[in-house]
Amino acid sequence: MNVNEASAEKDIELVLVTGAGATREFGRYATMVPTMAEWSDALVEKIGQVSGSYLAATGLAAGLDGPASERRLNQFLRQVPAFTQIGSILKPSLGFQPSDPPMVEPPLSRWHSDTALHLSRITDLIHESLYENFSAESLDLDAAAKAYARLLQDLRLGNADSLVYATTNYDPAGEYAIEQFGGLPDWGAPRQVSDRGSSPLRVDRIIDGLPRYVPVLHLHGRVGWHRSPEDGTLHSAEMAHYRPGLGTPIVMIPDPGHAYNTEPVIQLLWDQFEQALRRARRVFVLGHSLNDRALVNSLRRNVSPPHRLAVGILGREDDAAEIDQSAAATMNVLRDCLPGACMITVRFGPDPVISAQGVRYWIEGIKATSRLPG
């Protein structure tokens, strides 16, 4: 199949992929939304105030960088359900090794039960912090909406052009912005009349709603998503604070080497994400460090030809057209893992600045090898 034949099958004008940098500057009351390292420090403080033993169990410590805190938090969150499921083997385990005096089942079972309760309390603290830092109430959504509207205009997305919004963020900034500039966002739940109660969550076939709806794919889950403890059904609730009684939150902590097929909801979203990438005329990545192997692999496998992909690289504060030195690691990933992709400098915030020359070069390069209308 030649390039022009492949281009004719592209029916999504833009897939916008966002990471933490896309909401970084939109904290409420002019605060910054925390990075992973900063959230880790907030967890250390919150959990440590309750119990030093609780903090030790998580493996977290003050001053960890993002990747290290992600690995430790993921390890703890994987160990908790594994520990709670070992109750049935406690009694047989008494015969594994002789002891004097011999161990007996009741104390061991009580220890297991008590420990499971403490581990549950630690996970509740983690989820409470998740809401405190990433729920709608923690963001200046109106400022974010204005910035997104400006960005899409600068990316030359017209009102009639189809858009898919995919994000590794937990917050609702993207869908709020889409709604504010006249779109109909679909993140898998019906619109809420109020913030009380919850709505059924269905994330299958979200992209089938194109072009009437704007699919919103939360690739790491979303604040407010949860699985019922009674029957495992999925629900979405717009809440300012975590409520344990609603069930287990559906979020996945970032992990550079993590696979997302362990959570069916997340896997459904990734499947649709990859389908959208294959159908996209253009893919733009904003505010992402590319420190996510699954994301980079998806982009490499599914965006073809590769020059349809552009990655926003942080520009300097004093000159947004020049690359900020903190973007060196992202540049390395772009060079080594996504050859052929375009690089566009950008500073995204309440007054976003994106390289007009970079956008023009990107779009003209696509037009030169495709049937995109002029």
Beta strands, then each sheet from edge to edge (+ up, - down):
strand 1: 12-18
strand 2: 163-167
strand 3: 185-186
strand 4: 199-200
strand 5: 214-218
strand 6: 221-227
strand 7: 234-236
strand 8: 248-251
strand 9: 280-286
strand 10: 309-314
strand 11: 342-347
strand 12: 353-354
sheet 1: 3+ 5+ 2+ 1+ 9+ 10+ 11+ 12-
sheet 2: 4+ 7- 6+ 8-
end
